[in-house]
Amino acid sequence: MDQSTAHHLPPRIKRIWGYSALGNLLVLLIISGLLWLAYHFWNWPLWLSIGGLMLTLLEPGIELGLIPYRYRFTRYQISDLAVDMQAGFIFQERIAIPIARVQNVTLSAGPLLQWQHLTKVTVATASTSHSIDGLELADAERLREQIMRLAQEARHDQA
């Protein structure tokens, strides 16, 4: 992937990732509370409650701390040959989806993405699908049109 032409996600996606981490914290707090109740009322081992509490404190903190890293190293690029996606630096993941293999491009947005006027673009092939999270709606629609046009041209060229 050519770093000079690669596209970054909009900065507002960091806010969505932060709220997602806080949602995980809430779920883990509920689980930790249930483990404490199980310890208190049914004599479950204390280490389960302590372990749940430690996980509750560590996981969202790590997730929040990694948001700038995640944002900095997540990018995508569309070329005539492939949809390229990259995430991570230490644990790097690079995906190239050949344009000729693209079968469908879907736009979707949950409540948090809708609130920030963002959407997720999912590129599907016969065997798998990959997503680009948190694009501006206009950019996502333009991207969908571009990918589908390139996919149709690639299929037409193969015929």
CNS distance restraints for C-alpha pairs under 8 A (distance, minus, plus):
assign (resid   1 and name CA) (resid   6 and name CA) 7.04 0.50 0.50
assign (resid   1 and name CA) (resid  77 and name CA) 7.12 0.50 0.50
assign (resid   1 and name CA) (resid  84 and name CA) 6.65 0.50 0.50
assign (resid   2 and name CA) (resid   6 and name CA) 6.19 0.50 0.50
assign (resid   5 and name CA) (resid  77 and name CA) 7.00 0.50 0.50
assign (resid   6 and name CA) (resid  75 and name CA) 6.10 0.50 0.50
assign (resid   6 and name CA) (resid  76 and name CA) 5.52 0.50 0.50
assign (resid   6 and name CA) (resid  77 and name CA) 4.87 0.50 0.50
assign (resid   7 and name CA) (resid  75 and name CA) 5.35 0.50 0.50
assign (resid   7 and name CA) (resid  76 and name CA) 5.29 0.50 0.50
assign (resid   7 and name CA) (resid  77 and name CA) 6.03 0.50 0.50
assign (resid   8 and name CA) (resid  71 and name CA) 7.90 0.50 0.50
assign (resid   8 and name CA) (resid  72 and name CA) 7.89 0.50 0.50
assign (resid   8 and name CA) (resid  74 and name CA) 6.46 0.50 0.50
assign (resid   8 and name CA) (resid  75 and name CA) 4.63 0.50 0.50
assign (resid   8 and name CA) (resid  76 and name CA) 6.73 0.50 0.50
assign (resid   9 and name CA) (resid  13 and name CA) 6.93 0.50 0.50
assign (resid   9 and name CA) (resid  71 and name CA) 7.29 0.50 0.50
assign (resid   9 and name CA) (resid  74 and name CA) 7.16 0.50 0.50
assign (resid   9 and name CA) (resid  75 and name CA) 6.57 0.50 0.50
assign (resid   9 and name CA) (resid 133 and name CA) 7.68 0.50 0.50
assign (resid   9 and name CA) (resid 134 and name CA) 6.54 0.50 0.50
assign (resid   9 and name CA) (resid 135 and name CA) 6.14 0.50 0.50
assign (resid  10 and name CA) (resid 134 and name CA) 7.02 0.50 0.50
assign (resid  10 and name CA) (resid 135 and name CA) 6.37 0.50 0.50
assign (resid  10 and name CA) (resid 136 and name CA) 7.11 0.50 0.50
assign (resid  11 and name CA) (resid  15 and name CA) 7.90 0.50 0.50
assign (resid  11 and name CA) (resid  71 and name CA) 7.91 0.50 0.50
assign (resid  12 and name CA) (resid  16 and name CA) 6.89 0.50 0.50
assign (resid  12 and name CA) (resid 116 and name CA) 7.09 0.50 0.50
assign (resid  13 and name CA) (resid  17 and name CA) 6.26 0.50 0.50
assign (resid  13 and name CA) (resid 133 and name CA) 7.94 0.50 0.50
assign (resid  13 and name CA) (resid 134 and name CA) 5.65 0.50 0.50
assign (resid  14 and name CA) (resid  18 and name CA) 6.16 0.50 0.50
assign (resid  14 and name CA) (resid  67 and name CA) 6.35 0.50 0.50
assign (resid  14 and name CA) (resid  68 and name CA) 7.54 0.50 0.50
assign (resid  14 and name CA) (resid  71 and name CA) 6.93 0.50 0.50
assign (resid  15 and name CA) (resid  19 and name CA) 6.27 0.50 0.50
assign (resid  16 and name CA) (resid  20 and name CA) 6.11 0.50 0.50
assign (resid  16 and name CA) (resid 112 and name CA) 6.35 0.50 0.50
assign (resid  16 and name CA) (resid 113 and name CA) 6.95 0.50 0.50
assign (resid  16 and name CA) (resid 116 and name CA) 7.91 0.50 0.50
assign (resid  17 and name CA) (resid  21 and name CA) 6.24 0.50 0.50
assign (resid  17 and name CA) (resid  64 and name CA) 7.75 0.50 0.50
assign (resid  17 and name CA) (resid  67 and name CA) 6.93 0.50 0.50
assign (resid  18 and name CA) (resid  22 and name CA) 6.36 0.50 0.50
assign (resid  18 and name CA) (resid  64 and name CA) 5.97 0.50 0.50
assign (resid  18 and name CA) (resid  67 and name CA) 7.39 0.50 0.50
assign (resid  19 and name CA) (resid  23 and name CA) 6.13 0.50 0.50
assign (resid  20 and name CA) (resid  24 and name CA) 6.28 0.50 0.50
assign (resid  21 and name CA) (resid  25 and name CA) 6.25 0.50 0.50
assign (resid  21 and name CA) (resid  60 and name CA) 5.26 0.50 0.50
assign (resid  21 and name CA) (resid  63 and name CA) 6.16 0.50 0.50
assign (resid  21 and name CA) (resid  64 and name CA) 6.30 0.50 0.50
assign (resid  22 and name CA) (resid  26 and name CA) 6.31 0.50 0.50
assign (resid  22 and name CA) (resid  60 and name CA) 6.72 0.50 0.50
assign (resid  23 and name CA) (resid  27 and name CA) 6.39 0.50 0.50
assign (resid  24 and name CA) (resid  28 and name CA) 6.10 0.50 0.50
assign (resid  24 and name CA) (resid  60 and name CA) 6.56 0.50 0.50
assign (resid  25 and name CA) (resid  29 and name CA) 6.03 0.50 0.50
assign (resid  25 and name CA) (resid  56 and name CA) 6.22 0.50 0.50
assign (resid  25 and name CA) (resid  57 and name CA) 7.69 0.50 0.50
assign (resid  25 and name CA) (resid  59 and name CA) 7.82 0.50 0.50
assign (resid  25 and name CA) (resid  60 and name CA) 5.68 0.50 0.50
assign (resid  26 and name CA) (resid  30 and name CA) 6.37 0.50 0.50
assign (resid  27 and name CA) (resid  31 and name CA) 6.34 0.50 0.50
assign (resid  28 and name CA) (resid  32 and name CA) 6.00 0.50 0.50
assign (resid  28 and name CA) (resid  52 and name CA) 7.63 0.50 0.50
assign (resid  28 and name CA) (resid  55 and name CA) 7.71 0.50 0.50
assign (resid  28 and name CA) (resid  56 and name CA) 5.16 0.50 0.50
assign (resid  29 and name CA) (resid  33 and name CA) 6.06 0.50 0.50
assign (resid  29 and name CA) (resid  53 and name CA) 7.53 0.50 0.50
assign (resid  29 and name CA) (resid  56 and name CA) 6.15 0.50 0.50
assign (resid  30 and name CA) (resid  34 and name CA) 6.22 0.50 0.50
assign (resid  31 and name CA) (resid  35 and name CA) 6.19 0.50 0.50
assign (resid  31 and name CA) (resid  52 and name CA) 7.33 0.50 0.50
assign (resid  32 and name CA) (resid  36 and name CA) 6.19 0.50 0.50
assign (resid  32 and name CA) (resid  49 and name CA) 6.24 0.50 0.50
assign (resid  32 and name CA) (resid  52 and name CA) 5.12 0.50 0.50
assign (resid  32 and name CA) (resid  53 and name CA) 5.60 0.50 0.50
assign (resid  32 and name CA) (resid  56 and name CA) 7.17 0.50 0.50
assign (resid  33 and name CA) (resid  37 and name CA) 6.21 0.50 0.50
assign (resid  34 and name CA) (resid  38 and name CA) 6.12 0.50 0.50
assign (resid  35 and name CA) (resid  39 and name CA) 6.17 0.50 0.50
assign (resid  35 and name CA) (resid  48 and name CA) 6.71 0.50 0.50
assign (resid  35 and name CA) (resid  49 and name CA) 5.17 0.50 0.50
assign (resid  35 and name CA) (resid  52 and name CA) 7.26 0.50 0.50
assign (resid  36 and name CA) (resid  40 and name CA) 6.06 0.50 0.50
assign (resid  36 and name CA) (resid  46 and name CA) 7.95 0.50 0.50
assign (resid  36 and name CA) (resid  49 and name CA) 5.21 0.50 0.50
assign (resid  37 and name CA) (resid  41 and name CA) 5.87 0.50 0.50
assign (resid  37 and name CA) (resid  42 and name CA) 7.80 0.50 0.50
assign (resid  38 and name CA) (resid  42 and name CA) 5.20 0.50 0.50
assign (resid  38 and name CA) (resid  43 and name CA) 6.60 0.50 0.50
assign (resid  38 and name CA) (resid  44 and name CA) 5.73 0.50 0.50
assign (resid  39 and name CA) (resid  43 and name CA) 4.64 0.50 0.50
assign (resid  39 and name CA) (resid  44 and name CA) 4.20 0.50 0.50
assign (resid  39 and name CA) (resid  45 and name CA) 6.14 0.50 0.50
assign (resid  39 and name CA) (resid  46 and name CA) 6.12 0.50 0.50
assign (resid  39 and name CA) (resid  49 and name CA) 7.01 0.50 0.50
assign (resid  40 and name CA) (resid  44 and name CA) 7.44 0.50 0.50
assign (resid  44 and name CA) (resid  48 and name CA) 7.56 0.50 0.50
assign (resid  45 and name CA) (resid  49 and name CA) 7.52 0.50 0.50
assign (resid  46 and name CA) (resid  50 and name CA) 6.41 0.50 0.50
assign (resid  47 and name CA) (resid  51 and name CA) 5.80 0.50 0.50
assign (resid  48 and name CA) (resid  52 and name CA) 6.00 0.50 0.50
assign (resid  49 and name CA) (resid  53 and name CA) 6.18 0.50 0.50
assign (resid  50 and name CA) (resid  54 and name CA) 6.16 0.50 0.50
assign (resid  51 and name CA) (resid  55 and name CA) 6.15 0.50 0.50
assign (resid  52 and name CA) (resid  56 and name CA) 6.04 0.50 0.50
assign (resid  53 and name CA) (resid  57 and name CA) 6.32 0.50 0.50
assign (resid  54 and name CA) (resid  58 and name CA) 6.07 0.50 0.50
assign (resid  55 and name CA) (resid  59 and name CA) 5.73 0.50 0.50
assign (resid  56 and name CA) (resid  60 and name CA) 7.00 0.50 0.50
assign (resid  57 and name CA) (resid  61 and name CA) 6.48 0.50 0.50
assign (resid  58 and name CA) (resid  62 and name CA) 6.07 0.50 0.50
assign (resid  59 and name CA) (resid  63 and name CA) 6.11 0.50 0.50
assign (resid  60 and name CA) (resid  64 and name CA) 5.98 0.50 0.50
assign (resid  61 and name CA) (resid  65 and name CA) 6.05 0.50 0.50
assign (resid  62 and name CA) (resid  66 and name CA) 6.16 0.50 0.50
assign (resid  63 and name CA) (resid  67 and name CA) 6.65 0.50 0.50
assign (resid  66 and name CA) (resid  70 and name CA) 5.98 0.50 0.50
assign (resid  67 and name CA) (resid  71 and name CA) 6.03 0.50 0.50
assign (resid  68 and name CA) (resid  72 and name CA) 6.07 0.50 0.50
assign (resid  69 and name CA) (resid  73 and name CA) 6.37 0.50 0.50
assign (resid  69 and name CA) (resid  88 and name CA) 7.59 0.50 0.50
assign (resid  70 and name CA) (resid  74 and name CA) 6.12 0.50 0.50
assign (resid  70 and name CA) (resid  87 and name CA) 7.21 0.50 0.50
assign (resid  70 and name CA) (resid  88 and name CA) 6.35 0.50 0.50
assign (resid  73 and name CA) (resid  86 and name CA) 7.16 0.50 0.50
assign (resid  73 and name CA) (resid  87 and name CA) 5.42 0.50 0.50
assign (resid  73 and name CA) (resid  88 and name CA) 5.12 0.50 0.50
assign (resid  73 and name CA) (resid  89 and name CA) 6.27 0.50 0.50
assign (resid  74 and name CA) (resid  85 and name CA) 7.66 0.50 0.50
assign (resid  74 and name CA) (resid  86 and name CA) 5.57 0.50 0.50
assign (resid  74 and name CA) (resid  87 and name CA) 4.32 0.50 0.50
assign (resid  74 and name CA) (resid  88 and name CA) 6.46 0.50 0.50
assign (resid  75 and name CA) (resid  85 and name CA) 5.99 0.50 0.50
assign (resid  75 and name CA) (resid  86 and name CA) 5.37 0.50 0.50
assign (resid  75 and name CA) (resid  87 and name CA) 6.63 0.50 0.50
assign (resid  76 and name CA) (resid  83 and name CA) 7.44 0.50 0.50
assign (resid  76 and name CA) (resid  84 and name CA) 5.55 0.50 0.50
assign (resid  76 and name CA) (resid  85 and name CA) 4.36 0.50 0.50
assign (resid  76 and name CA) (resid  86 and name CA) 6.17 0.50 0.50
assign (resid  76 and name CA) (resid 132 and name CA) 7.61 0.50 0.50
assign (resid  77 and name CA) (resid  83 and name CA) 6.06 0.50 0.50
assign (resid  77 and name CA) (resid  84 and name CA) 5.13 0.50 0.50
assign (resid  77 and name CA) (resid  85 and name CA) 6.53 0.50 0.50
assign (resid  78 and name CA) (resid  82 and name CA) 6.22 0.50 0.50
assign (resid  78 and name CA) (resid  83 and name CA) 4.72 0.50 0.50
assign (resid  78 and name CA) (resid  84 and name CA) 6.25 0.50 0.50
assign (resid  78 and name CA) (resid 147 and name CA) 7.53 0.50 0.50
assign (resid  79 and name CA) (resid  83 and name CA) 6.40 0.50 0.50
assign (resid  79 and name CA) (resid  84 and name CA) 7.94 0.50 0.50
assign (resid  80 and name CA) (resid  99 and name CA) 7.08 0.50 0.50
assign (resid  80 and name CA) (resid 150 and name CA) 6.43 0.50 0.50
assign (resid  81 and name CA) (resid  98 and name CA) 5.85 0.50 0.50
assign (resid  81 and name CA) (resid  99 and name CA) 5.41 0.50 0.50
assign (resid  81 and name CA) (resid 100 and name CA) 7.61 0.50 0.50
assign (resid  82 and name CA) (resid  96 and name CA) 5.87 0.50 0.50
assign (resid  82 and name CA) (resid  97 and name CA) 5.20 0.50 0.50
assign (resid  82 and name CA) (resid  98 and name CA) 4.26 0.50 0.50
assign (resid  82 and name CA) (resid  99 and name CA) 4.73 0.50 0.50
assign (resid  83 and name CA) (resid  95 and name CA) 7.92 0.50 0.50
assign (resid  83 and name CA) (resid  96 and name CA) 5.57 0.50 0.50
assign (resid  83 and name CA) (resid  97 and name CA) 5.03 0.50 0.50
assign (resid  83 and name CA) (resid  98 and name CA) 6.49 0.50 0.50
assign (resid  83 and name CA) (resid  99 and name CA) 6.54 0.50 0.50
assign (resid  83 and name CA) (resid 147 and name CA) 7.90 0.50 0.50
assign (resid  84 and name CA) (resid  94 and name CA) 7.22 0.50 0.50
assign (resid  84 and name CA) (resid  95 and name CA) 5.61 0.50 0.50
assign (resid  84 and name CA) (resid  96 and name CA) 4.42 0.50 0.50
assign (resid  84 and name CA) (resid  97 and name CA) 6.42 0.50 0.50
assign (resid  85 and name CA) (resid  94 and name CA) 5.71 0.50 0.50
assign (resid  85 and name CA) (resid  95 and name CA) 5.09 0.50 0.50
assign (resid  85 and name CA) (resid  96 and name CA) 6.48 0.50 0.50
assign (resid  85 and name CA) (resid 132 and name CA) 7.80 0.50 0.50
assign (resid  86 and name CA) (resid  92 and name CA) 7.34 0.50 0.50
assign (resid  86 and name CA) (resid  93 and name CA) 5.66 0.50 0.50
assign (resid  86 and name CA) (resid  94 and name CA) 4.49 0.50 0.50
assign (resid  86 and name CA) (resid  95 and name CA) 6.39 0.50 0.50
assign (resid  87 and name CA) (resid  92 and name CA) 5.90 0.50 0.50
assign (resid  87 and name CA) (resid  93 and name CA) 5.25 0.50 0.50
assign (resid  87 and name CA) (resid  94 and name CA) 6.61 0.50 0.50
assign (resid  88 and name CA) (resid  92 and name CA) 4.42 0.50 0.50
assign (resid  88 and name CA) (resid  93 and name CA) 6.24 0.50 0.50
assign (resid  97 and name CA) (resid 101 and name CA) 7.17 0.50 0.50
assign (resid  97 and name CA) (resid 102 and name CA) 7.36 0.50 0.50
assign (resid  98 and name CA) (resid 102 and name CA) 6.89 0.50 0.50
assign (resid  99 and name CA) (resid 147 and name CA) 7.20 0.50 0.50
assign (resid  99 and name CA) (resid 150 and name CA) 6.59 0.50 0.50
assign (resid  99 and name CA) (resid 151 and name CA) 5.15 0.50 0.50
assign (resid  99 and name CA) (resid 154 and name CA) 6.91 0.50 0.50
assign (resid 100 and name CA) (resid 150 and name CA) 7.97 0.50 0.50
assign (resid 100 and name CA) (resid 151 and name CA) 5.24 0.50 0.50
assign (resid 100 and name CA) (resid 152 and name CA) 7.79 0.50 0.50
assign (resid 100 and name CA) (resid 154 and name CA) 5.22 0.50 0.50
assign (resid 100 and name CA) (resid 155 and name CA) 5.99 0.50 0.50
assign (resid 101 and name CA) (resid 125 and name CA) 5.65 0.50 0.50
assign (resid 101 and name CA) (resid 126 and name CA) 7.38 0.50 0.50
assign (resid 101 and name CA) (resid 151 and name CA) 7.44 0.50 0.50
assign (resid 102 and name CA) (resid 123 and name CA) 6.81 0.50 0.50
assign (resid 102 and name CA) (resid 124 and name CA) 5.90 0.50 0.50
assign (resid 102 and name CA) (resid 125 and name CA) 4.78 0.50 0.50
assign (resid 102 and name CA) (resid 126 and name CA) 7.75 0.50 0.50
assign (resid 102 and name CA) (resid 148 and name CA) 7.72 0.50 0.50
assign (resid 102 and name CA) (resid 151 and name CA) 6.16 0.50 0.50
assign (resid 103 and name CA) (resid 123 and name CA) 7.83 0.50 0.50
assign (resid 103 and name CA) (resid 124 and name CA) 5.79 0.50 0.50
assign (resid 103 and name CA) (resid 125 and name CA) 5.08 0.50 0.50
assign (resid 103 and name CA) (resid 126 and name CA) 6.78 0.50 0.50
assign (resid 103 and name CA) (resid 151 and name CA) 7.83 0.50 0.50
assign (resid 104 and name CA) (resid 123 and name CA) 6.08 0.50 0.50
assign (resid 104 and name CA) (resid 124 and name CA) 5.11 0.50 0.50
assign (resid 104 and name CA) (resid 125 and name CA) 6.86 0.50 0.50
assign (resid 104 and name CA) (resid 148 and name CA) 7.54 0.50 0.50
assign (resid 105 and name CA) (resid 121 and name CA) 6.81 0.50 0.50
assign (resid 105 and name CA) (resid 122 and name CA) 5.58 0.50 0.50
assign (resid 105 and name CA) (resid 123 and name CA) 4.65 0.50 0.50
assign (resid 105 and name CA) (resid 124 and name CA) 6.16 0.50 0.50
assign (resid 105 and name CA) (resid 144 and name CA) 5.90 0.50 0.50
assign (resid 105 and name CA) (resid 147 and name CA) 7.64 0.50 0.50
assign (resid 105 and name CA) (resid 148 and name CA) 7.19 0.50 0.50
assign (resid 106 and name CA) (resid 121 and name CA) 5.72 0.50 0.50
assign (resid 106 and name CA) (resid 122 and name CA) 5.04 0.50 0.50
assign (resid 106 and name CA) (resid 123 and name CA) 6.62 0.50 0.50
assign (resid 106 and name CA) (resid 124 and name CA) 7.99 0.50 0.50
assign (resid 106 and name CA) (resid 144 and name CA) 7.56 0.50 0.50
assign (resid 107 and name CA) (resid 119 and name CA) 6.35 0.50 0.50
assign (resid 107 and name CA) (resid 120 and name CA) 5.56 0.50 0.50
assign (resid 107 and name CA) (resid 121 and name CA) 4.75 0.50 0.50
assign (resid 107 and name CA) (resid 122 and name CA) 6.38 0.50 0.50
assign (resid 107 and name CA) (resid 140 and name CA) 7.24 0.50 0.50
assign (resid 107 and name CA) (resid 141 and name CA) 7.75 0.50 0.50
assign (resid 107 and name CA) (resid 144 and name CA) 7.97 0.50 0.50
assign (resid 108 and name CA) (resid 119 and name CA) 5.64 0.50 0.50
assign (resid 108 and name CA) (resid 120 and name CA) 5.19 0.50 0.50
assign (resid 108 and name CA) (resid 121 and name CA) 6.70 0.50 0.50
assign (resid 108 and name CA) (resid 122 and name CA) 7.92 0.50 0.50
assign (resid 109 and name CA) (resid 113 and name CA) 5.35 0.50 0.50
assign (resid 109 and name CA) (resid 114 and name CA) 5.75 0.50 0.50
assign (resid 109 and name CA) (resid 118 and name CA) 7.00 0.50 0.50
assign (resid 109 and name CA) (resid 119 and name CA) 4.76 0.50 0.50
assign (resid 109 and name CA) (resid 120 and name CA) 5.84 0.50 0.50
assign (resid 110 and name CA) (resid 114 and name CA) 6.06 0.50 0.50
assign (resid 111 and name CA) (resid 115 and name CA) 6.05 0.50 0.50
assign (resid 112 and name CA) (resid 116 and name CA) 6.52 0.50 0.50
assign (resid 113 and name CA) (resid 117 and name CA) 6.03 0.50 0.50
assign (resid 113 and name CA) (resid 118 and name CA) 4.87 0.50 0.50
assign (resid 113 and name CA) (resid 119 and name CA) 5.88 0.50 0.50
assign (resid 113 and name CA) (resid 134 and name CA) 6.72 0.50 0.50
assign (resid 114 and name CA) (resid 118 and name CA) 5.79 0.50 0.50
assign (resid 114 and name CA) (resid 119 and name CA) 6.96 0.50 0.50
assign (resid 117 and name CA) (resid 136 and name CA) 6.55 0.50 0.50
assign (resid 117 and name CA) (resid 137 and name CA) 6.61 0.50 0.50
assign (resid 118 and name CA) (resid 134 and name CA) 5.08 0.50 0.50
assign (resid 118 and name CA) (resid 135 and name CA) 5.24 0.50 0.50
assign (resid 118 and name CA) (resid 136 and name CA) 4.73 0.50 0.50
assign (resid 118 and name CA) (resid 137 and name CA) 5.55 0.50 0.50
assign (resid 119 and name CA) (resid 133 and name CA) 6.77 0.50 0.50
assign (resid 119 and name CA) (resid 134 and name CA) 5.04 0.50 0.50
assign (resid 119 and name CA) (resid 135 and name CA) 5.30 0.50 0.50
assign (resid 119 and name CA) (resid 136 and name CA) 6.34 0.50 0.50
assign (resid 119 and name CA) (resid 137 and name CA) 5.79 0.50 0.50
assign (resid 119 and name CA) (resid 140 and name CA) 6.92 0.50 0.50
assign (resid 120 and name CA) (resid 131 and name CA) 6.61 0.50 0.50
assign (resid 120 and name CA) (resid 132 and name CA) 5.76 0.50 0.50
assign (resid 120 and name CA) (resid 133 and name CA) 4.47 0.50 0.50
assign (resid 120 and name CA) (resid 134 and name CA) 5.26 0.50 0.50
assign (resid 120 and name CA) (resid 135 and name CA) 6.29 0.50 0.50
assign (resid 120 and name CA) (resid 140 and name CA) 7.60 0.50 0.50
assign (resid 121 and name CA) (resid 131 and name CA) 5.48 0.50 0.50
assign (resid 121 and name CA) (resid 132 and name CA) 5.16 0.50 0.50
assign (resid 121 and name CA) (resid 133 and name CA) 6.47 0.50 0.50
assign (resid 121 and name CA) (resid 134 and name CA) 7.97 0.50 0.50
assign (resid 121 and name CA) (resid 135 and name CA) 7.51 0.50 0.50
assign (resid 121 and name CA) (resid 140 and name CA) 6.40 0.50 0.50
assign (resid 121 and name CA) (resid 144 and name CA) 7.59 0.50 0.50
assign (resid 122 and name CA) (resid 129 and name CA) 6.49 0.50 0.50
assign (resid 122 and name CA) (resid 130 and name CA) 5.58 0.50 0.50
assign (resid 122 and name CA) (resid 131 and name CA) 4.23 0.50 0.50
assign (resid 122 and name CA) (resid 132 and name CA) 6.43 0.50 0.50
assign (resid 123 and name CA) (resid 129 and name CA) 5.46 0.50 0.50
assign (resid 123 and name CA) (resid 130 and name CA) 5.43 0.50 0.50
assign (resid 123 and name CA) (resid 131 and name CA) 6.19 0.50 0.50
assign (resid 124 and name CA) (resid 128 and name CA) 5.93 0.50 0.50
assign (resid 124 and name CA) (resid 129 and name CA) 4.09 0.50 0.50
assign (resid 124 and name CA) (resid 130 and name CA) 6.56 0.50 0.50
assign (resid 125 and name CA) (resid 129 and name CA) 6.01 0.50 0.50
assign (resid 135 and name CA) (resid 139 and name CA) 6.39 0.50 0.50
assign (resid 135 and name CA) (resid 140 and name CA) 5.73 0.50 0.50
assign (resid 136 and name CA) (resid 140 and name CA) 6.02 0.50 0.50
assign (resid 137 and name CA) (resid 141 and name CA) 6.17 0.50 0.50
assign (resid 138 and name CA) (resid 142 and name CA) 6.17 0.50 0.50
assign (resid 139 and name CA) (resid 143 and name CA) 5.97 0.50 0.50
assign (resid 140 and name CA) (resid 144 and name CA) 6.10 0.50 0.50
assign (resid 141 and name CA) (resid 145 and name CA) 6.24 0.50 0.50
assign (resid 142 and name CA) (resid 146 and name CA) 6.14 0.50 0.50
assign (resid 143 and name CA) (resid 147 and name CA) 6.08 0.50 0.50
assign (resid 144 and name CA) (resid 148 and name CA) 6.09 0.50 0.50
assign (resid 145 and name CA) (resid 149 and name CA) 5.99 0.50 0.50
assign (resid 146 and name CA) (resid 150 and name CA) 6.12 0.50 0.50
assign (resid 147 and name CA) (resid 151 and name CA) 6.03 0.50 0.50
assign (resid 148 and name CA) (resid 152 and name CA) 6.13 0.50 0.50
assign (resid 149 and name CA) (resid 153 and name CA) 6.22 0.50 0.50
assign (resid 150 and name CA) (resid 154 and name CA) 6.07 0.50 0.50
assign (resid 151 and name CA) (resid 155 and name CA) 6.22 0.50 0.50
assign (resid 152 and name CA) (resid 156 and name CA) 6.06 0.50 0.50
assign (resid 153 and name CA) (resid 157 and name CA) 6.08 0.50 0.50
assign (resid 154 and name CA) (resid 158 and name CA) 6.31 0.50 0.50
assign (resid 155 and name CA) (resid 159 and name CA) 6.40 0.50 0.50
